[in-house]
Amino acid sequence: MRALFNSQAKTIGGATAVLIVFSVISGFFGLLSDRLLAARFGAGIEASIYFAAFKIPDVVYNILILGGILVAFLPIFAEYFAKSQEGAWQMANHVLSVFFFLLAISAIILFILSPWLVKLMAPGFTESAQSMLLILVRILLVQPIILGISNIFSGVLHYFSRFLAYSLAPILYNFGIIFGILFLTPRFGIYGVGIGVILGAFLHLLIQIIAAVNCGFKFHFSFDLEYLAIKRIFILMIPRIFGIAANQINLIVITAIASTIASSSIAVFNFANNLQGMLTGVLGISLATAAFPAFSKLWVNGQKKEFSDKLSIILRQIFFLVIPASILLFLLRAQLVRIVLGTGNFGWQETRLTAASLGLFAFSIFASTLVPLLTRTFFSFQDTKTPTIVSLISVSVNIGFSFLFISLFKSSILFADFFQKTLKLQGISDIAVVALPLAFSISAILQFVLLSIFLYKKIGGFKIKKVIYSLKNILIASTLMAVAVYFVLRFSANFVNMSTFGGVFLQAVLAVLSGAFVYIFTAYYLSFPELKTILSLRSLRK
């Protein structure tokens, strides 16, 4: 057990491998929890209440933690540790104490204001649904306090490259949710899932505390708002808070819009978002998390050439993995939704709408995957202003297009008819929910483009010609893969029972295997350097 907590990745490639493997495992349990949730509640009002309930607690977590700790803690901790280990641990204790206080105060304020916030967030809900939402919101307000503290310990583990213990945390979090769905919902209904979330958050924290203690951490309460590191974090937070707050407003506005469309709209959007989120999390978040400590050290040490070289390699690797994965996701969207969610109370109409939403998300997965890496690249040289401005622009575009597309779906027969035919939604009278992933995809692509432009100007290039050359080859291989997958889907449908889980699963497996074979064979035949890099992991040494 001690070896588990002391396990340390020696390279970015090794860290990425650990993070990807455990992200896949965590993603599997996340999808399992969604499947169990869909089986228990379908895509009805209770599922929509569950997804909507996270939006208010997420405001606390995202602004104070994503807007502060994940931006500034690791680079500043690295500076302190380089000078004095004792000073670094003292700094960590100050951050823990101050942010625990801020998280608790924020949760109490939102607890008091939640009756008004619930009405603002879900205006389309009935009074009884809003009452259920209020109770669940108040339960979930404990979660950001626990996860917020846990993420500070994540920063410590990142510095020491203890990615194994860090990677186990979200798996345990999902275990808590699954426990709540299986054992608590029969007695407490949807509130049982909320209790499971709190249990999962506690497990998420516990395993990281144990690992941090093995790194040398010892806790003592040190509350001082005048402490230099706290001031530096707050200074770095200020511009970032606006971007994070904009993202949270964006999600709340989307939730409010969805609540006025249909009772299932919030659930449909979130189920589809979770499915595509597994892919972006496995590739984008894993690589960004693994690269961030090394990027921070390279930039601080003035190794700009090595910085650019590693960034170029990682960009090409992500393109190599995510473009074919996105195409597979689009082609197999219906099969994936049926396999993961098509059970229990999850109806056929909700299945088709979720599959259509997933198909629209697929167009921007490459952008959603790369945005975390590009954002953390800016963070590594402590530039929070640029990604914040880009985020504000992206959020504004997303909200604007959401209103525009919903209006078009309701007022333009030609517009609605085009998407009904393209996404195979004939016979469903109200498909306005697909306006939300459509707007999201456009804004995500815009965010990626703007970040890329500003980053190129910031660091003077990152071998862009090699990236473009790789991208061209990847598109060729992906096109051949798409043809193979489409053929296998059409051919296998004649030999498997598409009305059963086993038949749909077999069809999907055959299509994925054939597509993967064609893609990898093409990459090998054309000598893609990305394939060699991924197999060897040699070029990502620190």
Protein Blocks (a to p, Z undefined) as FASTA:
>chain_A
ZZmmmpccfbfklmmmmmmmmmmmmmmmmmmmmmmmmmmnomafklmmmmmmmmmmmmmm
mmmmmmmmmmmmmmmmmmmmmmomklmmmmmmmmmmmmmmmmmmmmmmmmmmmmmmmmmm
mmmbcfklmmmmmmmmmmmmmmmmmmmmmmmmmmmmmmnopaklmmmmmmmmmmmmmmmm
mmmmmmnommlmmmmmmmmmmmmmmmmmmmmmmnopacdddddfkbmklmmmmmmmmmmm
mmmmmmmmmmmmmmmmmmmmpmmlmmmmmmmmmmmmmmmmmmmmmmmmmmmmmmmmmmmn
opaklmmmmmmmmmmmmmmmmmmmmmmmmmmmmmmmmmmmmgcjlcfklmmmmmmmmmmm
mmmmmmmmmmmmmmmmmmmnopaklmmmmmmmmmmmmmmmmmmmmmmmmmmmklmmmmmm
mnopghiablmlmmmmmmmmmmmmmmmmmmmmmmmmmnopahkllmmmmmmmmmmmmmmm
mmmmmmmmmmmmmmccfkbfklmmmmmmmmmmmmmmmmmmmmmmnopaklmmmmnommmc
ZZ
